[in-house]
């Protein structure tokens, strides 16, 4: 094994002794299954405790997962909806369509692929720097940044390799057609606004300074 059993069991006994007592009776200490169970329990436990290493890995997984999921959905849409034009999922409310977007999110500002690709890349770099520097300080900010980075990266990949972004989500009460990555960016932006308004030390310090000046 690449990871010594003594190291794995030692970590387990340190962090989750109750779980160790529970499952050690059912699996030999030299059993690969035991090591696997140990690793799973440790991962879950450390996420609950907010371990810095596991938290960082979780944010990376969000960033990587969004482009992967977005690409899989795009392939499905191109294979099943592109020729059909419009597929009603929930009649009168939600439909799948095929639209080539050469602008930004929600189909705005068409025919600006190069400019928006550069702008998206800059946003990704900026948020990545902020995430690297601040992921230990706020989970809400880190999730927001991860969603924005992942969504931006998904759209950027499509722009670079196709020259456009495929949009496919159409809601009857929201005219612009968008895609999975757009909603990730929107969710990240909402989380970021909530963080800035209610949890950011920067804004709190700003309010205190204004109060002092007055």
C-alpha positions as CSV (number, residue, x, y, z in Angstrom):
1,X,0.0,0.0,0.0
2,X,1.2,3.5,-0.7
3,X,-0.2,4.7,2.7
4,X,1.0,2.7,5.7
5,X,-1.8,1.0,7.6
6,X,-0.3,2.3,10.9
7,X,-0.6,5.9,9.7
8,X,-4.2,5.5,8.6
9,X,-5.3,3.7,11.8
10,X,-3.4,6.2,13.9
11,X,-5.2,9.1,12.3
12,X,-8.5,7.3,12.8
13,X,-7.9,6.6,16.4
14,X,-7.0,10.3,16.9
15,X,-9.9,11.9,15.2
16,X,-12.8,9.4,15.4
17,X,-12.2,6.9,18.3
18,X,-15.9,6.0,18.5
19,X,-16.1,5.1,14.9
20,X,-12.9,3.1,15.3
21,X,-14.3,1.1,18.2
22,X,-17.5,0.5,16.1
23,X,-16.0,-0.9,12.9
24,X,-12.7,-2.4,14.0
25,X,-14.6,-5.5,15.3
26,X,-16.0,-6.2,11.9
27,X,-12.9,-5.7,9.7
28,X,-9.3,-6.9,10.3
29,X,-6.7,-4.2,10.7
30,X,-4.8,-5.5,7.6
31,X,-7.9,-5.5,5.5
32,X,-8.1,-3.1,2.5
33,X,-11.8,-2.6,3.2
34,X,-10.9,-1.4,6.7
35,X,-8.5,1.2,5.2
36,X,-11.2,2.3,2.8
37,X,-13.8,2.7,5.5
38,X,-11.2,4.6,7.6
39,X,-10.5,7.0,4.7
40,X,-14.2,7.7,4.1
41,X,-14.9,8.3,7.8
42,X,-11.9,10.6,8.1
43,X,-13.0,12.6,5.0
44,X,-16.5,13.1,6.3
45,X,-15.4,13.9,9.8
46,X,-12.8,16.5,8.6
47,X,-15.4,18.2,6.4
48,X,-17.6,18.5,9.4
49,X,-14.8,19.9,11.5
50,X,-13.8,22.3,8.6
51,X,-10.3,21.0,8.1
52,X,-8.4,23.5,6.0
53,X,-6.9,20.9,3.7
54,X,-10.3,19.2,3.1
55,X,-12.0,22.6,2.7
56,X,-9.5,23.6,0.0
57,X,-10.1,20.3,-1.8
58,X,-13.8,20.8,-1.7
59,X,-13.5,24.2,-3.3
60,X,-11.2,22.8,-6.0
61,X,-13.8,20.0,-6.6
62,X,-16.6,22.6,-7.1
63,X,-14.4,24.5,-9.6
64,X,-13.6,21.3,-11.5
65,X,-17.1,19.8,-11.3
66,X,-18.9,22.7,-12.8
67,X,-17.1,22.7,-16.2
68,X,-17.4,18.9,-16.3
69,X,-21.1,18.9,-15.6
70,X,-21.6,21.8,-18.0
71,X,-19.8,20.0,-20.8
72,X,-21.8,16.8,-20.2
73,X,-25.1,18.7,-20.4
74,X,-23.9,20.5,-23.6
75,X,-23.1,17.2,-25.3
76,X,-26.6,15.9,-24.3
77,X,-28.3,19.0,-25.6
78,X,-26.4,19.0,-28.9
79,X,-27.3,15.3,-29.4
80,X,-30.9,15.4,-28.4
81,X,-32.3,19.0,-28.6
82,X,-30.3,20.7,-31.3
83,X,-32.3,19.3,-34.2
84,X,-35.6,19.3,-32.2
85,X,-35.4,23.0,-31.4
86,X,-37.6,23.0,-28.3
87,X,-38.4,20.3,-25.7
88,X,-40.9,21.2,-23.0
89,X,-39.8,19.7,-19.6
90,X,-42.5,21.4,-17.6
91,X,-45.3,22.7,-19.9
92,X,-45.6,26.5,-19.8
93,X,-42.8,26.8,-17.3
94,X,-39.5,25.2,-18.3
95,X,-38.1,24.1,-21.7
96,X,-34.8,22.8,-23.1
97,X,-33.8,24.7,-26.3
98,X,-30.6,25.1,-28.3
99,X,-29.0,28.5,-28.7
100,X,-25.5,29.6,-29.6
101,X,-24.5,32.5,-27.5
102,X,-21.5,34.7,-28.6
103,X,-22.1,37.2,-25.9
104,X,-22.1,37.0,-22.1
105,X,-24.4,35.3,-19.6
106,X,-28.1,35.1,-20.5
107,X,-27.4,36.0,-24.1
108,X,-26.4,39.6,-23.5
109,X,-24.0,41.6,-25.7
110,X,-23.7,39.4,-28.7
111,X,-20.6,39.1,-31.1
112,X,-18.0,39.9,-28.5
113,X,-16.3,36.5,-28.1
114,X,-12.7,37.7,-27.9
115,X,-13.4,40.6,-25.6
116,X,-15.6,38.5,-23.2
117,X,-13.1,35.6,-23.3
118,X,-10.4,38.0,-22.1
119,X,-12.7,39.6,-19.5
120,X,-13.8,36.2,-18.2
121,X,-10.2,35.0,-17.9
122,X,-9.3,38.1,-15.9
123,X,-12.3,37.6,-13.5
124,X,-11.3,34.0,-13.0
125,X,-7.7,34.9,-12.2
126,X,-8.8,37.7,-9.8
127,X,-11.3,35.4,-7.9
128,X,-8.7,32.6,-7.9
129,X,-6.2,34.9,-6.1
130,X,-8.8,36.0,-3.6
131,X,-9.9,32.4,-3.0
132,X,-6.3,31.2,-2.4
133,X,-5.7,34.1,0.1
134,X,-9.0,33.9,1.9
135,X,-10.4,30.4,1.7
136,X,-9.5,29.8,5.4
137,X,-11.4,32.9,6.6
138,X,-14.9,32.4,5.2
139,X,-16.7,29.4,3.8
140,X,-19.5,31.5,2.3
141,X,-17.0,33.6,0.4
142,X,-15.1,30.6,-0.7
143,X,-18.2,28.8,-2.0
144,X,-19.2,32.0,-3.8
145,X,-15.8,32.4,-5.4
146,X,-15.7,28.7,-6.4
147,X,-19.1,28.9,-8.1
148,X,-18.1,32.1,-10.0
149,X,-14.7,30.6,-11.0
150,X,-16.2,27.3,-12.1
151,X,-19.0,28.9,-14.0
152,X,-16.7,31.3,-15.7
153,X,-14.2,28.5,-16.6
154,X,-17.0,26.4,-18.1
155,X,-18.1,29.2,-20.4
156,X,-14.5,30.2,-21.2
157,X,-13.7,26.7,-22.3
158,X,-16.7,26.7,-24.7
159,X,-15.8,30.1,-26.1
160,X,-12.2,29.1,-26.7
161,X,-12.9,25.8,-28.4
162,X,-16.2,26.6,-30.2
163,X,-16.3,30.4,-30.5
164,X,-19.6,30.5,-28.6
165,X,-21.4,29.2,-25.6
166,X,-24.3,26.8,-25.9
167,X,-27.4,28.0,-23.9
168,X,-30.3,25.6,-23.3
169,X,-32.3,26.5,-20.2
170,X,-35.5,28.5,-20.9
171,X,-37.9,29.7,-18.2
172,X,-41.2,31.2,-19.2
173,X,-40.9,33.9,-16.5
174,X,-37.3,34.8,-17.4
175,X,-36.8,35.5,-21.1
176,X,-33.0,35.1,-21.5
177,X,-31.9,31.6,-22.4
178,X,-29.0,30.5,-20.2
179,X,-27.0,27.4,-19.2
180,X,-25.9,25.6,-16.1
181,X,-22.7,27.6,-15.8
182,X,-24.7,30.9,-15.9
183,X,-26.8,29.8,-13.0
184,X,-23.6,28.8,-11.0
185,X,-22.2,32.3,-11.6
186,X,-25.5,33.8,-10.5
187,X,-25.7,31.7,-7.4
188,X,-22.0,32.6,-6.6
189,X,-22.8,36.3,-7.1
190,X,-25.8,36.1,-4.8
191,X,-23.6,34.4,-2.1
192,X,-20.9,37.0,-2.6
193,X,-23.4,39.8,-2.1
194,X,-24.8,38.2,1.0
195,X,-21.2,37.8,2.3
196,X,-20.3,41.4,1.5
197,X,-23.4,42.8,3.1
198,X,-23.6,40.7,6.3
199,X,-20.3,39.0,6.9
200,X,-17.5,41.0,5.4
201,X,-15.1,42.6,7.9
202,X,-14.2,45.2,5.2
203,X,-17.7,46.7,5.1
204,X,-18.0,46.5,8.9
205,X,-14.8,48.5,9.2
206,X,-16.1,50.9,6.6
207,X,-19.2,51.6,8.6
208,X,-17.2,52.1,11.8
209,X,-14.9,54.6,10.0
210,X,-17.9,56.5,8.7
211,X,-19.5,56.6,12.2
212,X,-16.2,58.0,13.7
213,X,-15.9,60.6,11.0
214,X,-19.4,61.8,11.7
